[in-house]
């Protein structure tokens, strides 16, 4: 087989594509499809513009709602992570205190 890793990735189908590449392909396809729909639309220009405005408003509202939900979810995850880190830190410190030889010897002297 070829020793060039770039060629091997292309032959094996692992060209290193990411989710961003897929999203960009989807967006490009949507734009081309929208352009074709405008060119082939049976309505007048005024009607088509009105439908575009209405659709844009509807999609804009849905996008704002989705982004707000994503932001709220991210904030909730951040708070959960911060709480987990704090609990872990407290447990670690408590564990260190219980295994501290100096603390143990002081307790034994009191007894």
trRosetta pair geometry for C-beta under 8 A, 3 or more apart (Angstrom, degrees):
i j d omega theta_ij theta_ji phi_ij phi_ji
1 8 6.8 71 150 -104 122 102
1 11 7.9 -165 -160 82 111 160
2 7 4.7 -41 107 96 148 137
2 8 6.1 -158 78 -61 94 80
2 11 7.4 136 34 -15 121 147
4 7 4.2 64 85 13 111 110
4 8 6.6 175 89 -14 56 85
5 8 5.4 -55 -143 38 36 115
5 9 6.3 38 158 -22 69 101
6 9 6.1 -53 -152 32 28 108
6 10 6.7 22 152 -13 61 108
7 10 5.7 -59 -151 39 34 110
7 11 6.1 32 154 -19 69 108
8 11 5.7 -55 -142 38 31 109
8 12 6.0 16 162 -7 66 113
9 12 6.1 -64 -140 48 26 101
9 14 4.9 -92 -153 85 79 78
9 15 5.3 118 137 -100 105 41
9 16 6.4 5 178 -24 147 90
10 13 7.8 41 -178 -69 27 25
10 15 5.5 48 -95 -89 63 100
17 21 4.5 -100 -160 59 91 151
17 22 7.1 91 157 -44 117 84
18 21 5.3 115 54 0 63 97
18 22 7.6 -122 106 2 44 87
19 22 5.5 -53 -155 36 42 113
19 23 6.2 42 149 -20 71 104
20 23 5.6 -53 -146 38 34 112
20 24 6.2 35 154 -20 66 105
21 24 5.8 -53 -146 36 29 110
21 25 6.5 32 153 -19 62 105
22 25 5.7 -55 -152 35 31 113
22 26 6.4 31 151 -19 64 106
23 26 5.6 -54 -150 36 33 113
23 27 6.3 32 153 -18 67 105
24 27 5.7 -52 -144 37 32 110
24 28 6.2 33 156 -19 65 107
25 28 5.8 -54 -145 38 29 111
25 29 6.3 29 156 -18 63 108
26 29 5.8 -57 -149 38 29 111
26 30 6.3 30 153 -20 65 106
27 30 5.6 -53 -148 35 31 112
27 31 6.4 31 154 -19 65 105
28 31 5.8 -54 -149 35 31 110
28 32 6.4 29 155 -16 65 106
29 32 5.8 -55 -146 38 31 109
29 33 6.1 31 155 -18 65 109
30 33 5.7 -56 -146 40 30 112
30 34 6.2 31 155 -21 65 106
31 34 5.7 -52 -144 35 30 110
31 35 6.4 33 155 -20 63 105
32 35 5.7 -54 -150 35 31 113
32 36 6.4 30 153 -17 64 106
33 36 5.8 -55 -148 37 32 110
33 37 6.3 33 153 -21 65 106
34 37 5.6 -53 -147 35 32 113
34 38 6.5 34 153 -20 64 103
35 38 5.8 -54 -152 33 32 110
35 39 6.5 27 153 -16 65 106
36 39 5.7 -56 -149 38 33 110
36 40 6.1 5 161 3 68 114
37 40 6.3 -71 -139 52 26 93
37 41 6.1 54 155 -63 65 91
38 41 5.7 -25 -144 -14 29 119
38 48 6.5 103 -137 -179 78 138
41 48 5.1 97 114 -101 160 125
43 47 3.7 -102 167 90 128 132
43 48 5.2 160 85 -54 110 80
43 51 7.4 104 57 -7 159 134
44 47 4.8 95 53 9 78 102
44 48 6.9 -144 94 -5 39 89
45 48 5.7 -57 -145 38 30 111
45 49 6.2 31 157 -19 66 106
46 49 5.9 -54 -147 36 28 110
46 50 6.5 31 153 -20 62 107
47 50 5.7 -56 -151 35 31 114
47 51 6.5 29 153 -17 66 105
48 51 5.8 -54 -149 37 32 109
48 52 6.3 34 152 -21 65 106
49 52 5.5 -53 -147 36 33 114
49 53 6.4 34 154 -20 66 103
50 53 5.8 -52 -149 34 30 110
50 54 6.4 27 155 -15 64 107
51 54 5.8 -56 -147 39 32 110
51 55 6.1 30 155 -17 67 109
52 55 5.8 -57 -143 40 28 109
52 56 6.1 32 156 -22 64 108
53 56 5.7 -55 -146 36 28 113
53 57 6.5 28 156 -18 63 105
54 57 5.9 -54 -150 35 30 110
54 58 6.4 28 153 -17 64 108
55 58 5.6 -55 -146 38 32 111
55 59 6.1 27 157 -14 68 108
56 59 5.9 -57 -141 42 28 106
56 60 6.0 32 156 -24 64 109
57 60 5.6 -54 -143 36 28 114
57 61 6.4 28 157 -18 63 104
58 61 6.0 -55 -153 34 28 109
58 62 6.5 24 152 -14 63 108
59 62 5.6 -56 -147 40 34 111
59 63 6.1 36 153 -22 68 106
60 63 5.7 -53 -145 36 29 111
60 64 6.4 31 155 -19 64 104
61 64 5.8 -52 -147 35 31 110
61 65 6.4 31 155 -18 63 107
62 65 5.7 -56 -149 38 31 113
62 66 6.3 31 153 -19 66 107
63 66 5.7 -55 -146 38 31 111
63 67 6.2 28 157 -16 66 107
64 67 5.9 -57 -144 40 29 108
64 68 6.2 31 156 -21 65 107
65 68 5.8 -54 -147 35 29 111
65 69 6.4 28 155 -18 63 106
66 69 5.8 -55 -149 37 30 111
66 70 6.3 30 153 -18 65 106
67 70 5.5 -52 -144 38 33 112
67 71 6.2 36 155 -21 66 104
68 71 5.7 -53 -147 36 30 111
68 72 6.3 30 154 -17 64 106
69 72 5.8 -55 -148 37 30 111
69 73 6.3 31 153 -19 64 107
70 73 5.7 -55 -147 38 31 112
70 74 6.3 32 154 -20 65 106
71 74 5.7 -54 -147 36 30 111
71 75 6.4 30 154 -18 64 105
72 75 5.7 -54 -148 36 31 111
72 76 6.4 34 152 -19 64 104
73 76 5.6 -53 -149 35 32 112
73 77 6.4 32 153 -18 65 105
74 77 5.7 -53 -147 37 32 111
74 78 6.3 37 152 -23 64 104
75 78 5.5 -50 -147 33 33 115
75 79 6.5 33 154 -18 64 103
76 79 5.8 -55 -150 36 32 110
76 80 6.4 32 152 -18 65 106
77 80 5.6 -53 -146 38 33 113
77 81 6.2 33 155 -20 66 106
78 81 5.8 -55 -147 37 29 110
78 82 6.3 28 155 -18 64 107
79 82 5.7 -54 -145 37 31 110
79 83 6.3 31 155 -19 64 107
80 83 5.8 -57 -149 37 30 111
80 84 6.3 29 153 -19 65 107
81 84 5.6 -54 -146 37 32 111
81 85 6.3 32 155 -19 65 104
82 85 5.8 -52 -147 35 31 111
82 86 6.4 31 154 -18 64 107
83 86 5.7 -55 -147 38 30 111
83 87 6.3 29 154 -17 65 107
84 87 5.7 -54 -145 38 31 110
84 88 6.2 32 155 -18 64 107
85 88 5.7 -56 -148 38 30 112
85 89 6.2 33 153 -21 65 106
86 89 5.6 -52 -146 35 30 113
86 90 6.4 30 154 -18 64 105
87 90 5.8 -53 -147 37 31 111
87 91 6.3 30 154 -18 65 107
88 91 5.7 -55 -145 38 31 110
88 92 6.2 33 155 -21 65 106
89 92 5.7 -54 -147 36 29 112
89 93 6.3 27 155 -17 64 106
90 93 5.8 -55 -146 38 30 109
90 94 6.2 29 155 -17 65 108
91 94 5.7 -55 -146 39 30 111
91 95 6.2 33 153 -21 64 107
92 95 5.6 -55 -148 36 30 113
92 96 6.3 31 153 -20 65 104
93 96 5.6 -51 -147 35 32 112
93 97 6.4 35 153 -21 64 104
94 97 5.7 -52 -149 34 33 113
94 98 6.5 27 154 -16 65 106
95 98 5.9 -58 -148 38 31 107
95 99 6.4 10 159 -3 65 113
96 99 6.1 -71 -145 48 29 98
96 100 6.3 52 152 -53 65 97
97 100 5.6 -35 -149 -2 32 121
97 103 6.0 72 -175 -37 67 174
98 103 7.6 -94 -111 95 18 141
99 104 8.0 -16 -165 -40 22 121
100 103 4.0 67 82 10 111 111
100 104 6.6 176 89 -13 57 84
101 104 5.4 -55 -144 38 35 114
101 105 6.2 34 158 -20 69 104
102 105 6.0 -54 -147 35 29 107
102 106 6.6 28 154 -18 62 105
103 106 5.8 -56 -151 35 32 110
103 107 6.5 31 153 -19 65 105
104 107 5.8 -56 -150 35 32 110
104 108 6.3 31 154 -19 66 106
105 108 5.6 -51 -145 37 34 112
105 109 6.4 38 155 -23 65 103
106 109 5.8 -52 -150 32 32 112
106 110 6.7 33 152 -21 63 104
107 110 5.8 -56 -155 31 34 111
107 111 6.7 28 152 -19 65 107
108 111 5.9 -59 -152 33 34 109
